[in-house]
């Protein structure tokens, strides 16, 4: 796993983006913006997003459902 918040001394508040999370972020970004990101770009933007959400919610993060963006439902 790659630590997102590398400079924190509080290990409890450190968030991580593993390779799966980076790939998922790349896919979501491509779907939304039509632009491919490198792993480094996805990590940077994902880190910024995580830090923003954490700044807004602090330790009171809402429970989120996991989205399966790789599975398309058929209309049949």
N, C-alpha and C positions, 0 to 999 in steps of 0.2 A: 504494500500500500504506500501511496505517496502522501506525506502530510500536507495538508492544505495550509494550516496556520503554523508555519515553521518557527516563528519568533515567540510564541507564547510559552510561558513557564508553567502554566496550568495545564497539565496533561489531560485533565478531565474535559477541558473545553476545546481540545484539539480535534479537528474534524479531518477526515481522510477521504480522498478520492482514489479508489483503486482503478485498475485498468478497465474494468467493466463499466464503472461510473463515467470514466473519460469517454469511452466508446459511445455510451448512451447519450452523453452530452453532445458529442459530435453529430450523432444521428438526429437529435432533436434540433440542433442548430441548423443543420442542412435542410431539414423539413421546413423550418420556420423562415429561414433567411436565404436558402438556396446557395449557400456558400460552404465549402468544405473547410474544416479546421484541421490543423496538425494537432498531434497529441499535446504539444507544448501550448498551443493557442487555446485548446479546449481546457487544459488544466488552469491556465491563467484566467480565462473568463469564468470557468466554473468556480474557481477560488474567489473571485470577486463577487459572484452571485451568492455563494455560501456566506461570505463575510457580511454582505448586505443584509441577507435574511437574518443572520445571527445578531446584527446590530439592531434590527427592528424588533425581533422577538426575544432576544437574550436567551435565557435558558428555558423559556416557555414556548418552545417550538411546538406547533400543532402537529398532531399525528397525520401523516400523509399516506395515501394509498400508493402502492407501487404501480406504475403504468407499464404495460407491456407494449412498447412501441414497435417491437419487431414482429408482432403478430397482427395480420390483417384479417378482419372478419369478412367472410363471404356473404353476399346477399342472396344466396340460394337457399 
